[in-house]
Amino acid sequence: MHQTINQLYNENTKLPPVDSILHFAYLHTESEPLEITYDEISSVHDSKTMGLINLHEISLLCKWNIKHFIISSSAVVYIPTFNQCAYLSANMVYDSFSKYRRSLGLECTNLFFGALQGAGYVSRKKSVETSLGHSGILPTNISKILGTIGLIISDDNKNIGTNLMISKFNFEDVKKTGEQLFKFDYYTNQFESHSNKDVIKSQDSIRDKTIATISDLLSISASKLNYSSMKLKDYGVDSLFMVQLKNWIEKEFQKPNIISISQLQNSTIDTIIQIIQNSLNNNDTDSKKDNNKNKDKKEIEKVEVNNAEMMKDLFIEIHDKEFWKNEIKLDNTIRPNESCSLKENSGRVLLTGAAGFLGSHLLIDLLKQPTCKYVYCLVRSQSREHALSRIIKTLSKYQLIEQITQNDIENRIIPIPSSLNFPLLGLSNQEFDKLSQSIDIIVHAAATVRFDILYSNMNDIASLKELLKLVSNNKERLIRFLHVSSISVLFKGILDNRIQGDGDNKDKIPFLESINLNIGYVQSKIIQENVMVEAHSRGFPSVMVRPAFIFANPKTMIPNPNDAQQLFFHSCTILKKCPQFDESHFLCAISISNLCASLVRLALLDESYWSNQNYTKQIPLVYLFGEPIMSKPLFESVSRQMSYPIVDFKEWIDSCLESSNSVCKRLAALIPPVNSYDIFNQILSGLRSNDDQAFIKDRQTVTVDMILKLFSHFANNN
């Protein structure tokens, strides 16, 4: 085959190299189980499997830069029939092959087709179509399938998953098959099972109750459940299932936070039962701990009343509620003109923070979008030349400068020397008016990211209010406002390591009642969110984003210098030791590249958040963070790679507090004096592990390998 292709190119020298491979060949056979022969299996695999392997190998030999490698499997892989062994086995190879090519950094997408309406093998054999229909697989219009394939190979869809299902189902009929179909359990659970006769009758014990409930939620007979070796997530369940199960556990056993969402996902049924039993058995111990916590809380509350100045050593300001309410107030003139409407977003962006870590990466991603005309960059500087110099210097620092062109620098980046916290952003009246008429959207990414500063020494609130004044200055049209906040607002502070609110309150704005328990950075973020709520209620089209800890750029591995998690990692390399974590602890972050891609989509590519706003309801909130990484195995890997000992967490905290190193000192501001172990763990996680059910968008993964590379980077640069 290689020789034939070489001959073809030798005879046609102008023939371009292949950049796409679509492998849809197949041979379908049917046999009774006892009648399957080697020749049948071989013939089916020759056309599908061997053809696939040959195409893969020839693409490597010819060094083709394959943009699209699309292969076709069948939906019957997940709803198998007894007489299609050869066909099914060939299709199952495809599932693993697509993942294998992706693991090599090569493109591959495997499409699982259902029955084709009016075409293909099924349409020619009505008995097969009827059989599939009884199994819940319905004919899919051929135009929809072709349209989906066209969408996959379009330039706008480069992040397609490895295995995609293109089929129409009747999940009620799928349910009736009685098969244990893990991939479809999320959809079939909505239909009540009336045939689950062997659910355990005894409901007296914790074990019996838990098994019966899981069996009912999964709609799988209790006798078919795997208790000891199969994790709950392996049943194909969604986060909605996890929330339902967690809520039932807490309601049934009358105790909050018995088990986290992460634990439910990654535990077997036996382990889940053991966790519940241990938690209930430890009630007495927990009561004693709670008494100690209450004692600590009373002592700190006494400090608040008698000596608020002492709290400033912890970078916490104590004020009454009226003070904080006054901080939220917006001038009554800051509101859009009633005649204003939302016009088309023509791609004129005002960006704050372009001279920082997040802003510089965001600037690059904005400029990559053809729909982005200009990026106006507010930069603290004395002149336009100085502002541009600061931007270029930051882009060079983070190895981003090569990603933009001279045309971008000269014509698309418009630096504006300013002072955000000054009246009119430090601009003249004429400059302020002109800027308000020149933009379609504000992306507010600037922030004072310091944990050792008091609220009163921060200017972020004044900056936000001046930006809102800029928006209201345009009397002809509405300007969109994308505000980057932080998940730190969900943390109640040094006295209460719970997130703000419970249940449905997780996607609401933090309460002012607990603001006095937070450091200045978090106090500022809480006030800013409340200001944005007020602005939204006045009719400003607004979206708030709460990113997790912002991880390094995966391509350059240059870290975020102000990120709390990365300060923690860096401190580990300085102290040359790692803390011991419990099984339930996890870390959660989002890489800067994934965060910026999501922000750009919100700003320029997804108009749905802006066109459907209801100003009488909650401001749209979007969470952006990745899949959790369990802390214990992570730091065991770090320990092996870096030859660091693993020490008790409290010992590690003491070492950090005693260190004179500047990195450790910066991190020390986040370590509270009361209940430091539990609360510092929560700070590192970003969200408590039982909070996975919060309103989450766009989970993206920071991997263990990426974190290990970052540790090496820190160690080499200490």
Buried (B, 14 or more C-beta within 10 A) or exposed (E): EEEEBEEEBEEEEEEEEBEEBBBEEBBBBBBEEEEBEEEBBEBBBEBBBEBBEEBBEBBEEBEBEBEBBBBBBBBBBBBBBEBBBBBBBBBBBBBEBBEBBBEEEBBBBBBBBBBBBEEBBBBEEEEBBEBBBEBBBBBBEBEEBEEBBEEBBEEEEEEBEBBBBBBBBBBEBBBBBEBBBBEBBBBBBEBEBEEBEEBBEEEEEBBBBBBBBBBBBBBBBBEEBBBEEEBBBEBBBEBEBBBBBBEBBBEBBEBEBBBBBBBBBBBBBBBBBBBBBEBBEEEEEEEEEEEEBEEBBEEBEEBBEEEBEEBBEBBBBBBEEEEBEEBBEBEEEBBBBEEBEBEEBEBBBBBBBBBBBBBBBBBBBBBBBEEBEBBBBBBBBEEEEBBBBBBBEBBEBBEBBEBBEEEBBEEBBBBBBBBBBBEBBBBEEEBBBEBBEEBBBBBBBBBBBBBBBBBEEBBBBBBBBBBBBBBBBBEEBBBBBBBBBBBBBBBBBBBBBBBBBEEEEBBBBBEBEBBBBBBBBBBBBBBBBBBBBBBBBBBBBBBBBBBBBBBBBBEEBBBBBBBBBBBBBBBBBBBEBBBBBEBBBBBBBBBBBBBBBBBBBBBBEEEEBBEEBEBEEEBBBBBBBBBBBBBBEBBBBBBEEBEBEBBEBEEBBBBBBEBEBEBBBBBBBBBBEBBBBBBBBBBBBBBBBBBBBBEBEBBBBBBBEBBBBBBBBBBEEE
